[in-house]
Structures are given as structure tokens and as C-alpha cells.
Amino acid sequence: MTILDNISLKKYNTFGIDVTAKQFISVRSLEELRILIKQEKNIFLLSGGSNMLLTSNIKKLVVHLNLNGIIINDHNTNEVFVTAEAGENWHDFVTWCVDQNYGGLENLSLIPGNVGTSPIQNIGAYGVEIKDTFHQLEALEIETGNIKTFTNAECNFGYRNSVFKNELKGKYIIINVTFKLTKTNHNFNISYGAIKDVLKDFKTPSLKNISEAVIAIRESKLPDPAKIGNSGSFFKNPVISKSEFEKLQKKYPNVPNYIVSENEIKIPAGWLIEQSGFKGKRFGETGVHEKQALVLVNYGNATGLEVFELAQNIKKTIKTNFNIDLEIEVNVI
């Protein structure tokens, strides 16, 4: 293992923010990781860099988690348990599963990032979340170097949330994740409107059909981080009470909404941002994407602080216009 000094992290985060790591090391095995945390516990863990906004240089030792590999642990007639190492690219892993005809992750195609960070955020798209197929994960406790197995229940999954974003934040390093997938009798989830429209000509869609439909939808709406820096959805969709929604609906009869519970309604954050006039607007080197108002972008040379200032301006405006508090989804560092 070689520790490098003063390394730019621009290519290590999907926003393309150019900050410097005072020290940087890439870890390729569990053994290397264990040796490292015995020597240094004050680290900054970096995986796919897809759900973060870097606003300043990193003075801690930046550890790039580069653990790779996919293993089939167990299977029966209809189910298979697949374990992927934390450093595996998420979309490549989903594609591999689809190619093996393993069902459950196809709706999560083309989401940026790595496998290891997927449970932290409980990533989701088009009616599916990680928790739906998650079986367990193994994580290294930074303080002791011990490996602990976390079950689905122990991860305490919520909407874009888990135990690793709350009470266990910064205490564990996820090293692999195991998913329980289907081999036959796949439970397709194609109720989401856009997917349903794309697949309308298929009487019996396949896993590949669904994956390709999701990819086509995402590519039509979301910018490619390789071409323009972004971190996907920047804000969570807010959930408001039924009484608050009824007040909002009187003013905006066509407000899109999703019922969460008997007294909770989810409002698309992108709709709120678009109604407030931000969609497609550029502010220097940053701005709001022209096709999806939920995505903030870096046109090339934006700083993390400039993106964060735009986010704060959007939050303030939404609060003024709708009396709704937007919550940032990405990790601001």
C-alpha cells in the first residue's frame, strides 16, 4: 500500500468537484484495510463518490475502497444469494445479475455509485428500494477491526436512510453486501408510469426488457456524470401531512402526489423546484439541470460551496413559496 500526498479528488466524485486530499490511499483487500485501520482510525472513506458534495479539501487520510468480486453463496430452485464486494460498480453489478437472469435489482439500473454505499442510502428508483432484496452485509468496525454481519432488520432501512447514516455513521466500513434474488417466477415491478409506457408492447417483459426501459428513461432525463458533474437527485421528496396537502392542492389543483400513509402525502421535490423557476437555470459554473429539476450540476469548474449555496437558495425559496422544508439527500462534506 502506498500513501500519496496532495491528490486531486476531482475524478473520484461524480460531481467533479476539484478538492485536494492531503493524503490518499487505495485499498484492494480486506487484509490491507485491517492493517490500515490499526495504524490510522481518523480516515475519510471514499467509494464511488456518487452521493457526496465536497466543499473543502480533505485533511484526513482518504481511503479509496477498491474491493472487487461477486460470489454466488447459495441457491435453490427459485432463489439465489449473491454477494458483491463493496468496490463493485453498482450498475455493472445490476447488469451482471440481469445477464444471469437473477431478478430483483433490474429497476435500479444505471444508478451511479458502488455496491458498498447502496445500503447506506437505501437507494431506490421506480418503485424498488435496496431493502426489498437486501439479505445481509458484512462491515468492519473501525474501532476494533472486527467484522459484524448486519441483517435487513438491523440496518433499519427508511426512505433514503439507514442505521449507517445515523447512530452508526462513521463507525463501520461496509465490505460486502448479499442480496436475495429470484431465479424463476420473477416478481416484476412495472407499475411505475414511465416503465409501463415503455413496456406497453411487451406481453411478458423480461428482466433485460425492464432494465433497458429503466436505462432509457434515466438517460432521457438525467445527465451522465461523465459528461456533466452531478450526484443524481440532490433533494429528498418531502412528505407532508394530509391537511397540509389539502391546502397546497387548493392553490395548485394539479400538484403531483403519492400517498405514503393515511395521513402522509409525498410531493415530488422536482415539481416544487420547477414551479419556483429554477429548472434549467444556470448560476455561473453551477445550475439546475434542464430536464430534471431535482438534479444540480457542475458545468466544469464549480466549487462545492457554490453548489451548496445554490441548494440553500432553492431550499429557502421552496420554504417561502410552499412552506415546505426540503431535505438535502447527498452528503455535504
C-alpha positions as CSV (number, residue, x, y, z in Angstrom):
1,M,0.0,0.0,0.0
2,T,1.3,3.4,-1.0
3,I,0.1,6.7,0.6
4,L,0.1,9.5,-1.9
5,D,0.2,13.2,-1.0
6,N,-1.9,16.1,-2.2
7,I,-4.1,14.2,-4.6
8,S,-7.0,15.8,-6.5
9,L,-10.3,14.1,-5.9
10,K,-12.0,15.5,-9.0
11,K,-12.1,12.1,-10.8
12,Y,-13.2,10.4,-7.6
13,N,-16.5,12.2,-7.1
14,T,-19.3,12.3,-9.7
15,F,-19.9,16.0,-9.1
16,G,-16.4,16.6,-10.4
17,I,-15.5,18.9,-7.6
18,D,-11.8,19.7,-7.6
19,V,-10.7,19.4,-3.9
20,T,-7.4,18.0,-2.6
21,A,-6.8,15.1,-0.3
22,K,-3.8,15.8,1.9
23,Q,-3.1,12.0,1.9
24,F,-4.7,9.3,-0.3
25,I,-4.5,5.5,-0.4
26,S,-6.3,2.9,-2.4
27,V,-7.2,-0.3,-0.5
28,R,-7.7,-3.5,-2.6
29,S,-8.3,-6.2,0.0
30,L,-9.8,-6.8,3.5
31,E,-6.3,-7.6,4.8
32,E,-5.0,-4.2,3.6
33,L,-8.0,-2.4,5.2
34,R,-7.4,-4.1,8.5
35,I,-3.7,-3.2,8.5
36,L,-4.6,0.3,7.7
37,I,-7.2,1.0,10.4
38,K,-4.8,-0.5,13.0
39,Q,-2.4,2.4,12.1
40,E,-4.9,5.1,11.4
41,K,-8.6,5.4,12.5
42,N,-9.2,9.0,11.6
43,I,-10.0,8.3,7.9
44,F,-12.2,9.6,5.2
45,L,-13.8,6.7,3.3
46,L,-14.3,7.2,-0.4
47,S,-16.1,4.6,-2.6
48,G,-17.9,5.5,-5.8
49,G,-18.1,9.2,-4.8
50,S,-21.7,9.4,-6.2
51,N,-23.7,10.7,-3.2
52,M,-21.4,13.5,-1.9
53,L,-20.7,17.1,-2.4
54,L,-17.2,18.0,-1.4
55,T,-17.0,21.6,-0.2
56,S,-13.4,21.8,1.1
57,N,-10.0,20.0,1.0
58,I,-9.9,16.8,3.0
59,K,-7.3,16.8,5.7
60,K,-7.9,13.3,6.9
61,L,-6.3,10.2,5.1
62,V,-8.7,9.5,2.2
63,V,-9.2,5.7,1.8
64,H,-10.4,4.7,-1.6
65,L,-12.2,1.4,-1.1
66,N,-11.4,-0.8,-4.1
67,L,-12.7,-4.2,-3.1
68,N,-14.0,-6.3,-6.0
69,G,-15.6,-9.6,-6.7
70,I,-19.0,-11.3,-7.0
71,I,-19.8,-14.7,-5.4
72,I,-22.9,-16.9,-5.5
73,N,-23.3,-18.1,-1.9
74,D,-26.3,-20.3,-2.0
75,H,-29.3,-21.1,-4.2
76,N,-32.3,-23.3,-4.6
77,T,-35.0,-23.7,-7.2
78,N,-36.3,-20.1,-7.2
79,E,-33.8,-18.1,-5.1
80,V,-30.2,-17.2,-5.2
81,F,-28.0,-15.4,-2.7
82,V,-25.4,-13.2,-4.4
83,T,-22.6,-11.3,-2.6
84,A,-20.8,-8.4,-4.2
85,E,-17.8,-6.7,-2.7
86,A,-18.1,-3.0,-1.7
87,G,-16.0,-1.7,-4.6
88,E,-18.1,-3.2,-7.4
89,N,-19.7,-0.6,-9.6
90,W,-23.4,-0.7,-8.8
91,H,-24.7,-0.6,-12.4
92,D,-22.2,-3.2,-13.6
93,F,-23.4,-5.5,-10.7
94,V,-27.1,-5.0,-11.7
95,T,-26.2,-5.7,-15.3
96,W,-24.4,-8.9,-14.3
97,C,-27.4,-10.0,-12.3
98,V,-29.8,-9.4,-15.2
99,D,-27.5,-11.3,-17.5
100,Q,-27.6,-14.3,-15.1
101,N,-31.5,-13.9,-15.1
102,Y,-31.4,-13.1,-11.4
103,G,-34.4,-10.9,-10.6
104,G,-34.9,-8.1,-8.1
105,L,-32.5,-5.3,-9.0
106,E,-33.4,-4.5,-12.6
107,N,-35.4,-1.4,-11.6
108,L,-32.2,0.0,-10.1
109,S,-30.2,0.0,-13.3
110,L,-27.9,2.9,-14.1
111,I,-27.8,4.3,-10.6
112,P,-24.3,5.7,-10.1
113,G,-22.0,4.6,-7.2
114,N,-20.7,1.3,-5.8
115,V,-22.3,-1.6,-4.1
116,G,-20.8,-0.8,-0.7
117,T,-22.7,2.5,-0.4
118,S,-26.0,1.3,-1.7
119,P,-27.4,0.2,1.7
120,I,-26.3,3.4,3.5
121,Q,-28.6,5.4,1.3
122,N,-31.1,2.6,0.8
123,I,-31.0,3.6,-2.9
124,G,-34.2,3.3,-4.8
125,A,-35.9,4.0,-8.1
126,Y,-39.1,3.2,-10.0
127,G,-40.9,1.5,-7.1
128,V,-38.0,-0.5,-5.8
129,E,-35.5,0.0,-2.9
130,I,-32.4,-1.9,-1.8
131,K,-34.3,-3.2,1.3
132,D,-36.6,-5.2,-0.9
133,T,-33.9,-7.7,-1.9
134,F,-31.2,-7.0,0.7
135,H,-30.3,-10.1,2.8
136,Q,-27.3,-9.0,4.8
137,L,-24.0,-7.2,4.7
138,E,-20.6,-7.5,6.4
139,A,-18.9,-4.4,7.8
140,L,-15.6,-3.8,9.5
141,E,-15.8,-1.9,12.8
142,I,-13.2,0.8,12.7
143,E,-12.5,0.9,16.4
144,T,-11.9,-2.8,16.9
145,G,-11.2,-4.2,13.4
146,N,-13.9,-6.9,14.0
147,I,-16.3,-7.9,11.3
148,K,-20.0,-7.7,12.1
149,T,-22.9,-9.1,10.0
150,F,-26.0,-6.8,9.7
151,T,-29.4,-8.3,8.8
152,N,-32.1,-6.4,6.9
153,A,-33.8,-5.5,10.2
154,E,-30.6,-4.4,11.9
155,C,-30.0,-1.9,9.0
156,N,-33.2,0.0,10.0
157,F,-33.9,1.0,6.4
158,G,-36.0,4.0,5.7
159,Y,-36.6,6.4,2.8
160,R,-33.0,7.1,1.6
161,N,-31.9,6.2,5.1
162,S,-30.3,3.5,7.2
163,V,-28.6,3.0,10.5
164,F,-25.3,3.8,8.8
165,K,-26.5,7.4,8.2
166,N,-27.5,7.8,11.8
167,E,-26.2,6.2,15.0
168,L,-23.6,4.1,13.2
169,K,-22.3,6.8,10.9
170,G,-18.5,6.7,10.7
171,K,-18.2,3.6,12.9
172,Y,-18.2,0.8,10.2
173,I,-16.9,0.2,6.8
174,I,-19.2,-1.9,4.6
175,I,-17.0,-4.6,2.9
176,N,-19.7,-6.7,1.0
177,V,-23.4,-6.9,0.5
178,T,-25.6,-10.0,-0.1
179,F,-28.8,-9.9,-2.0
180,K,-31.6,-12.5,-2.2
181,L,-32.7,-12.6,-5.8
182,T,-35.1,-14.7,-7.8
183,K,-34.1,-17.3,-10.4
184,T,-37.7,-18.0,-11.7
185,N,-41.1,-16.6,-11.0
186,H,-39.8,-13.1,-11.0
187,N,-41.9,-10.5,-9.3
188,F,-41.7,-7.7,-11.8
189,N,-42.4,-4.2,-10.6
190,I,-43.5,-2.3,-13.7
191,S,-46.3,-0.2,-12.1
192,Y,-44.3,3.0,-12.4
193,G,-45.9,5.0,-15.2
194,A,-42.8,5.6,-17.4
195,I,-41.8,2.0,-17.3
196,K,-45.3,0.8,-18.0
197,D,-45.4,3.1,-21.1
198,V,-42.0,1.9,-22.4
199,L,-43.0,-1.7,-22.0
200,K,-46.6,-1.4,-23.3
201,D,-45.7,-3.6,-26.4
202,F,-44.4,-6.5,-24.3
203,K,-47.0,-9.0,-23.2
204,T,-44.4,-10.7,-20.9
205,P,-41.4,-8.4,-20.3
206,S,-38.0,-9.9,-19.3
207,L,-35.6,-8.7,-16.7
208,K,-33.5,-7.3,-19.6
209,N,-36.5,-5.5,-21.1
210,I,-37.2,-3.8,-17.7
211,S,-33.5,-2.9,-17.2
212,E,-33.3,-1.4,-20.7
213,A,-36.5,0.5,-20.1
214,V,-35.1,2.0,-16.9
215,I,-31.8,2.9,-18.6
216,A,-33.7,4.6,-21.5
217,I,-35.8,6.6,-19.0
218,R,-32.9,7.6,-16.9
219,E,-30.8,8.6,-19.9
220,S,-33.6,10.7,-21.3
221,K,-34.0,12.7,-18.0
222,L,-30.7,12.6,-16.1
223,P,-27.3,13.9,-17.1
224,D,-24.4,11.5,-17.4
225,P,-21.8,12.3,-14.7
226,A,-19.0,11.5,-17.1
227,K,-20.2,14.4,-19.3
228,I,-21.6,16.9,-16.7
229,G,-20.9,16.7,-13.0
230,N,-23.8,15.8,-10.8
231,S,-24.9,13.5,-7.9
232,G,-28.3,12.5,-9.2
233,S,-31.2,13.6,-7.0
234,F,-29.9,16.3,-4.8
235,F,-33.0,16.6,-2.6
236,K,-35.4,14.1,-1.0
237,N,-39.1,14.2,-2.0
238,P,-40.8,15.8,1.0
239,V,-43.6,14.1,2.9
240,I,-46.3,16.4,4.3
241,S,-49.4,15.9,6.3
242,K,-52.8,15.3,4.6
243,S,-54.1,18.6,5.9
244,E,-51.0,20.5,4.5
245,F,-51.5,18.7,1.2
246,E,-55.2,19.8,1.0
247,K,-54.1,23.4,1.5
248,L,-51.5,23.1,-1.2
249,Q,-53.9,21.4,-3.6
250,K,-56.4,24.2,-3.3
251,K,-53.8,26.6,-4.7
252,Y,-52.3,24.0,-7.1
253,P,-55.0,21.6,-8.2
254,N,-52.7,19.5,-10.4
255,V,-49.9,19.0,-7.8
256,P,-48.5,15.5,-8.3
257,N,-48.6,13.4,-5.2
258,Y,-48.1,9.9,-3.8
259,I,-49.9,8.5,-0.8
260,V,-47.5,7.3,1.9
261,S,-49.9,6.6,4.6
262,E,-53.4,7.6,5.8
263,N,-52.1,11.0,6.9
264,E,-49.0,11.4,4.8
265,I,-48.5,12.6,1.2
266,K,-45.3,12.7,-0.7
267,I,-44.7,15.6,-3.1
268,P,-42.0,15.5,-5.8
269,A,-39.2,17.9,-4.9
270,G,-38.5,18.3,-8.6
271,W,-42.0,19.7,-9.2
272,L,-41.6,22.2,-6.3
273,I,-38.3,23.4,-7.7
274,E,-39.6,23.6,-11.3
275,Q,-42.7,25.6,-10.1
276,S,-40.2,28.0,-8.4
277,G,-38.5,28.8,-11.7
278,F,-35.2,27.0,-11.1
279,K,-35.3,24.3,-13.8
280,G,-32.7,24.8,-16.5
281,K,-31.3,27.9,-14.8
282,R,-27.5,28.4,-14.7
283,F,-25.7,30.3,-12.0
284,G,-22.1,30.7,-13.0
285,E,-20.5,27.3,-13.2
286,T,-23.4,25.5,-11.4
287,G,-27.1,25.2,-12.0
288,V,-30.2,23.1,-12.2
289,H,-30.5,20.6,-14.9
290,E,-32.7,21.5,-17.9
291,K,-34.5,18.1,-17.9
292,Q,-34.7,17.3,-14.2
293,A,-35.1,20.0,-11.6
294,L,-34.1,17.6,-8.9
295,V,-30.5,17.5,-10.2
296,L,-27.9,20.2,-9.5
297,V,-25.0,20.2,-11.9
298,N,-21.4,21.3,-12.2
299,Y,-20.7,22.8,-15.7
300,G,-17.0,22.3,-15.3
301,N,-15.4,24.5,-12.6
302,A,-17.9,24.9,-9.9
303,T,-16.8,24.7,-6.3
304,G,-18.7,22.6,-3.8
305,L,-19.6,25.8,-1.9
306,E,-21.2,27.3,-5.0
307,V,-23.3,24.2,-5.4
308,F,-24.2,24.2,-1.7
309,E,-25.2,27.9,-1.9
310,L,-27.5,27.2,-4.8
311,A,-29.1,24.3,-2.8
312,Q,-29.6,26.7,0.1
313,N,-31.2,29.3,-2.1
314,I,-33.6,26.6,-3.5
315,K,-34.5,25.4,0.0
316,K,-35.2,29.0,1.1
317,T,-37.4,29.7,-2.0
318,I,-39.4,26.4,-1.6
319,K,-40.0,27.3,2.1
320,T,-41.2,30.8,1.1
321,N,-43.4,29.6,-1.8
322,F,-44.9,26.4,-0.3
323,N,-44.0,26.4,3.4
324,I,-42.3,23.0,2.8
325,D,-38.8,22.1,4.0
326,L,-36.6,20.4,1.5
327,E,-34.0,18.0,2.8
328,I,-30.7,17.5,1.0
329,E,-30.2,13.9,0.0
330,V,-26.5,14.0,-0.8
331,N,-23.8,14.1,1.9
332,V,-22.3,17.6,2.1
333,I,-18.7,17.4,3.3
